[in-house]
């Protein structure tokens, strides 16, 4: 999940994951058909009926089950919290503007997620999911640039562009569509034209590929609405133009596939000019310190490529005196500290963390949010080396904060410190509160299961393990854990009958879902 590791393998599922954009956002060979007036179809048109809100969410959930099992699904609590902090105001603004109506609001996921990949990319999926590559996060200079990408992708979802593109696929099962999408993705990610042609050779696959492409009209609509959403949310209007210009300048460097966002969202002078023209219509925004974004940007850069040789290059920045601005110095210190921690070079990690802390506390641009980011890095580093006492002391200023990173770190600290039942009960309550609002948080369920085990609550611990498996899409694993709970309950030793009833009900629910998925797979295969 979010523990430090030096994994370098890139399994097939990762190639499926990182290239979802190739199927969902590829630049069209031919524009998707639109109305004769060259206007996009209204949401009430037949396209929405053919591929309705429920079907779109179901397809997105099926694809996400594969994604969550992938080792390059980057469940990093610190970066995800920062990403959510930008994404959620955009969702709120889209609601205020009426882009998200009650039906979409209740039934779509509205969930961004991270992909451990160095390429500059982001993509929308059916059902309200948005993927962001760490490479894109690492190249954005400001939160406003990142917000512009998220707002654009969010607008693809709110305007039902995916449903419009896929409406003609009503004869295909959702499993069949998802499987073909993943096949196209695998071929495109492998950079093998022979493989891509072999998969797309079938008329059915080629049809789906075409239906997933967004037309130029849809791209322009996502630009226009995305700009309005991000400015309504309070982000600087210059963020979109700055991002377009940065990507445009990178076009000539796009020989090795490092900027797939350019291929899936082709930039032309018209779109860039429109982004600049909109600046004159937007209200000015008060400047925001860039240092918190600098810390997130630095973290994304390092985590995007955890190979040992890459980490040593980031670590060497602790000896680089070439940085001129506070932001540049903070980025270098953070990158060196995180790389040193990944390499388990604790002395250098501590020195770089101290340097970063001095920058966010002692400069004229002192920034409380950036200071918190450095503190969380320090806590993570201390926990990884087994120093729970220092980690607890470092986390203390934020101990009552109901955030995901703090809640997870507090749980790990309590586990590492052993037998303090009071501390374990406190963190178990905090974790229960968190998972009640975020039931698909596998990492939180895992920590909660460990805490319940320490508190001698084995049935609850097994249920938490089952929920963690369910959250990553492993339904057989969830069923196995729940059946183990049933066997334990039937043994009759100190049984918690309420918990046993919860396990019985949850098992029935998950087995029903599992049978439905198996039936859909048989239908798709037939």
ZAMARGU-4260 file (C-alpha; in steps of 0.2 Angstrom, whole numbers, plus 5000, padded with zeros to 4 digits):
<rodrens>
0) 5000/5000/5000 | 5009/5016/5006 | 5024/5008/5014 | 5042/5011/5007 | 5048/4999/4994
5) 5060/4997/4980 | 5049/4987/4968 | 5055/4988/4950 | 5044/4975/4941 | 5031/4981/4929
10) 5018/4967/4927 | 5005/4966/4914 | 4992/4974/4924 | 5002/4990/4927 | 5003/4992/4908
15) 4984/4990/4907 | 4982/5003/4921 | 4994/5016/4915 | 4987/5017/4897 | 4969/5017/4901
20) 4970/5034/4893 | 4974/5027/4877 | 4957/5019/4876 | 4947/5032/4886 | 4955/5048/4879
25) 4964/5044/4863 | 4965/5057/4849 | 4952/5052/4837 | 4956/5046/4819 | 4939/5052/4815
30) 4928/5063/4825 | 4914/5055/4835 | 4897/5059/4826 | 4888/5074/4833 | 4872/5083/4829
35) 4871/5092/4812 | 4872/5109/4820 | 4889/5104/4826 | 4883/5105/4844 | 4886/5091/4857
40) 4870/5081/4861 | 4860/5086/4876 | 4861/5075/4891 | 4843/5069/4888 | 4846/5063/4871
45) 4846/5044/4866 | 4865/5043/4869 | 4862/5044/4887 | 4848/5032/4887 | 4858/5019/4878
50) 4872/5020/4890 | 4864/5026/4906 | 4871/5032/4922 | 4870/5016/4931 | 4878/5006/4917
55) 4892/5019/4916 | 4895/5018/4935 | 4895/4999/4934 | 4908/4998/4920 | 4919/5010/4929
60) 4918/5000/4945 | 4923/4984/4935 | 4938/4993/4928 | 4943/5000/4945 | 4943/4982/4952
65) 4957/4978/4941 | 4966/4994/4944 | 4965/4993/4963 | 4974/4976/4962 | 4988/4983/4952
70) 5005/4986/4961 | 5006/5003/4953 | 4990/5009/4959 | 4998/5022/4971 | 4989/5022/4987
75) 5000/5036/4995 | 4990/5044/5009 | 5000/5060/5009 | 4998/5063/4990 | 4981/5057/4989
80) 4975/5069/5002 | 4983/5083/4992 | 4975/5078/4976 | 4958/5077/4985 | 4961/5094/4992
85) 4961/5101/4974 | 4948/5089/4967 | 4934/5091/4980 | 4932/5110/4978 | 4931/5107/4959
90) 4917/5094/4962 | 4908/5107/4974 | 4910/5120/4961 | 4902/5109/4947 | 4887/5106/4958
95) 4885/5124/4961 | 4885/5127/4943 | 4873/5113/4939 | 4886/5103/4929 | 4883/5089/4942
100) 4864/5085/4944 | 4856/5075/4958 | 4857/5059/4948 | 4875/5060/4943 | 4879/5066/4961
105) 4872/5051/4970 | 4877/5038/4958 | 4895/5042/4952 | 4910/5039/4962 | 4919/5056/4961
110) 4936/5048/4965 | 4953/5053/4959 | 4967/5041/4960 | 4986/5040/4957 | 4996/5029/4945
115) 5014/5026/4949 | 5021/5031/4932 | 5033/5044/4926 | 5024/5049/4910 | 5014/5065/4910
120) 4996/5059/4909 | 4978/5060/4916 | 4962/5051/4911 | 4944/5050/4914 | 4935/5033/4917
125) 4917/5029/4916 | 4907/5032/4933 | 4916/5047/4940 | 4934/5040/4941 | 4949/5051/4936
130) 4967/5044/4936 | 4982/5055/4938 | 5000/5049/4934 | 5013/5054/4946 | 5023/5061/4932
135) 5010/5074/4928 | 5009/5079/4946 | 5028/5080/4947 | 5028/5092/4932 | 5015/5105/4937
140) 5023/5120/4945 | 5007/5126/4954 | 4991/5119/4962 | 4981/5129/4948 | 4990/5120/4934
145) 4985/5103/4942 | 4967/5110/4945 | 4966/5114/4927 | 4969/5096/4922 | 4957/5089/4935
150) 4944/5101/4930 | 4945/5096/4912 | 4944/5078/4915 | 4930/5081/4928 | 4920/5090/4914
155) 4922/5075/4902 | 4913/5065/4916 | 4900/5078/4920 | 4895/5081/4902 | 4894/5062/4899
160) 4906/5062/4885 | 4911/5043/4889 | 4892/5038/4888 | 4890/5048/4872 | 4905/5040/4864
165) 4900/5022/4869 | 4881/5023/4866 | 4882/5012/4851 | 4889/4997/4861 | 4872/4993/4869
170) 4873/4975/4862 | 4889/4972/4871 | 4890/4966/4890 | 4899/4978/4901 | 4912/4964/4905
175) 4915/4962/4886 | 4918/4981/4884 | 4929/4982/4900 | 4939/4967/4893 | 4942/4974/4876
180) 4947/4991/4883 | 4960/4983/4894 | 4966/4973/4879 | 4968/4989/4869 | 4977/4997/4883
185) 4989/4983/4885 | 4994/4984/4867 | 4996/5003/4867 | 5006/5003/4883 | 5018/4990/4876
190) 5023/5001/4862 | 5021/4986/4850 | 5012/4991/4835 | 5010/4973/4830 | 5002/4969/4847
195) 4990/4984/4845 | 4985/4979/4827 | 4982/4961/4833 | 4970/4966/4846 | 4962/4980/4836
200) 4960/4969/4821 | 4943/4962/4826 | 4929/4974/4821 | 4922/4974/4838 | 4938/4980/4846
205) 4940/4993/4833 | 4922/4999/4836 | 4925/5001/4854 | 4941/5010/4852 | 4932/5022/4841
210) 4918/5025/4853 | 4929/5029/4867 | 4938/5043/4857 | 4933/5060/4862 | 4929/5072/4847
215) 4937/5089/4846 | 4920/5097/4850 | 4920/5087/4867 | 4938/5093/4870 | 4933/5111/4868
220) 4918/5108/4879 | 4929/5101/4892 | 4941/5116/4891 | 4927/5128/4892 | 4917/5120/4906
225) 4933/5115/4915 | 4939/5133/4915 | 4923/5139/4923 | 4923/5125/4936 | 4941/5129/4941
230) 4938/5148/4943 | 4922/5145/4952 | 4932/5134/4964 | 4944/5148/4968 | 4959/5142/4957
235) 4969/5155/4948 | 4962/5157/4930 | 4980/5157/4923 | 4982/5139/4928 | 4974/5132/4912
240) 4983/5143/4900 | 5000/5140/4909 | 4997/5121/4908 | 4993/5121/4890 | 5008/5132/4886
245) 5019/5120/4896 | 5012/5105/4887 | 5014/5114/4870 | 5032/5118/4873 | 5035/5099/4877
250) 5028/5093/4860 | 5045/5093/4852 | 5052/5083/4866 | 5038/5070/4864 | 5048/5057/4855
255) 5048/5043/4869 | 5030/5043/4875 | 5033/5054/4890 | 5019/5065/4887 | 5004/5054/4882
260) 4993/5068/4887 | 4998/5077/4872 | 4993/5063/4861 | 4976/5060/4869 | 4972/5079/4871
265) 4980/5086/4855 | 4984/5105/4858 | 4982/5117/4844 | 4984/5136/4843 | 4965/5138/4843
270) 4964/5129/4860 | 4978/5138/4868 | 4972/5155/4861 | 4955/5152/4869 | 4963/5147/4886
275) 4972/5164/4885 | 4957/5174/4880 | 4947/5167/4895 | 4959/5175/4907 | 4951/5192/4903
280) 4934/5186/4909 | 4939/5178/4925 | 4940/5187/4942 | 4957/5188/4950 | 4962/5176/4963
285) 4972/5180/4979 | 4990/5172/4977 | 4993/5156/4987 | 5009/5150/4993 | 5017/5137/4982
290) 5027/5128/4995 | 5014/5115/4999 | 5012/5111/4981 | 5031/5111/4980 | 5032/5097/4993
295) 5018/5087/4984 | 5027/5089/4967 | 5044/5083/4975 | 5035/5068/4983 | 5027/5063/4966
300) 5043/5065/4957 | 5052/5053/4968 | 5038/5040/4970 | 5035/5039/4951 | 5052/5030/4949
305) 5058/5020/4964 | 5072/5012/4956 | 5088/5012/4966 | 5098/5022/4953 | 5085/5035/4952
310) 5083/5037/4970 | 5102/5040/4972 | 5100/5054/4959 | 5087/5062/4970 | 5097/5059/4986
315) 5112/5068/4979 | 5102/5084/4978 | 5107/5086/4997 | 5124/5092/4990 | 5117/5103/4976
320) 5119/5121/4981 | 5113/5127/4964 | 5095/5131/4969 | 5091/5149/4970 | 5073/5151/4976
325) 5065/5144/4992 | 5053/5133/4982 | 5068/5125/4973 | 5078/5123/4989 | 5063/5115/4997
330) 5060/5103/4982 | 5078/5097/4983 | 5078/5095/5002 | 5061/5085/5001 | 5067/5074/4986
335) 5083/5070/4995 | 5075/5066/5011 | 5062/5055/5003 | 5075/5046/4992 | 5086/5043/5007
340) 5072/5036/5017 | 5068/5024/5003 | 5086/5019/5003 | 5085/5017/5022 | 5099/5030/5024
345) 5092/5037/5039 | 5106/5050/5044 | 5105/5058/5027 | 5086/5058/5028 | 5086/5067/5045
350) 5098/5080/5038 | 5087/5084/5023 | 5071/5084/5033 | 5079/5096/5045 | 5084/5107/5030
355) 5067/5106/5023 | 5059/5111/5040 | 5071/5126/5042 | 5065/5132/5025 | 5046/5131/5028
360) 5048/5138/5046 | 5061/5151/5045 | 5059/5160/5028 | 5048/5175/5025 | 5037/5163/5015
365) 5034/5152/5031 | 5020/5140/5026 | 5010/5130/5039 | 5003/5118/5026 | 5021/5115/5019
370) 5027/5113/5037 | 5014/5099/5039 | 5019/5091/5023 | 5037/5090/5030 | 5031/5084/5047
375) 5021/5069/5039 | 5037/5064/5029 | 5047/5064/5045 | 5033/5053/5054 | 5033/5041/5039
380) 5052/5040/5039 | 5053/5037/5058 | 5039/5024/5058 | 5048/5015/5044 | 5064/5013/5054
385) 5054/5008/5070 | 5056/5024/5080 | 5038/5025/5086 | 5042/5036/5101 | 5049/5050/5090
390) 5035/5048/5077 | 5022/5050/5090 | 5031/5066/5096 | 5032/5073/5079 | 5014/5069/5075
395) 5007/5077/5091 | 5003/5094/5084 | 4991/5086/5072 | 4985/5071/5083 | 4967/5077/5084
400) 4966/5080/5065 | 4953/5069/5057 | 4963/5067/5041 | 4968/5050/5032 | 4987/5052/5034
405) 4986/5057/5052 | 4973/5043/5056 | 4984/5029/5048 | 5000/5035/5056 | 4992/5036/5073
410) 4986/5018/5071 | 5003/5012/5066 | 5011/5021/5080 | 4999/5013/5093 | 5003/4996/5085
415) 5022/4999/5086 | 5021/5004/5104 | 5013/4988/5109 | 5001/4985/5124 | 4994/5002/5128
420) 4975/4997/5127 | 4969/5015/5129 | 4979/5021/5114 | 4973/5006/5104 | 4955/5009/5108
425) 4957/5027/5104 | 4964/5024/5087 | 4951/5010/5084 | 4937/5023/5086 | 4946/5035/5075
430) 4948/5022/5061 | 4930/5015/5063 | 4924/5033/5060 | 4935/5035/5045 | 4930/5018/5036
435) 4912/5022/5040 | 4913/5037/5028 | 4926/5029/5017 | 4922/5010/5016 | 4933/5007/5001
440) 4949/5012/5010 | 4959/4996/5010 | 4973/5003/5020 | 4962/5009/5034 | 4953/4992/5035
445) 4970/4983/5036 | 4977/4994/5050 | 4960/4993/5059 | 4960/4974/5058 | 4978/4974/5066
450) 4972/4985/5080 | 4956/4974/5083 | 4968/4959/5084 | 4978/4968/5097 | 4962/4971/5107
455) 4958/4953/5107 | 4943/4955/5095 | 4946/4942/5082 | 4929/4942/5074 | 4931/4960/5070
460) 4949/4958/5064 | 4943/4945/5052 | 4929/4956/5046 | 4941/4971/5043 | 4953/4959/5033
465) 4938/4954/5023 | 4934/4973/5020 | 4952/4976/5015 | 4951/4962/5002 | 4934/4968/4995
470) 4941/4986/4994 | 4955/4980/4982 | 4943/4970/4971 | 4947/4953/4978 | 4930/4946/4981
475) 4936/4928/4983 | 4948/4934/4997 | 4934/4943/5006 | 4923/4928/5005 | 4937/4917/5012
480) 4940/4929/5027 | 4921/4930/5031 | 4919/4911/5031 | 4934/4910/5043 | 4924/4922/5054
485) 4909/4911/5053 | 4919/4896/5058 | 4926/4905/5073 | 4909/4911/5078 | 4902/4893/5077
490) 4916/4887/5089 | 4906/4896/5103 | 4920/4903/5112 | 4917/4921/5118 | 4907/4924/5103
495) 4902/4942/5099 | 4884/4938/5092 | 4882/4956/5085 | 4898/4955/5075 | 4894/4937/5069
500) 4877/4943/5062 | 4887/4957/5053 | 4898/4944/5046 | 4884/4933/5040 | 4875/4948/5032
505) 4891/4954/5023 | 4895/4937/5017 | 4878/4935/5009 | 4880/4952/5001 | 4897/4949/4994
510) 4893/4931/4988 | 4878/4939/4978 | 4889/4951/4970 | 4902/4938/4966 | 4889/4927/4957
515) 4883/4942/4947 | 4900/4946/4941 | 4903/4928/4936 | 4887/4928/4927 | 4892/4944/4918
520) 4909/4936/4914 | 4901/4921/4906 | 4889/4932/4896 | 4904/4943/4890 | 4914/4927/4885
525) 4899/4920/4876
</rodrens>
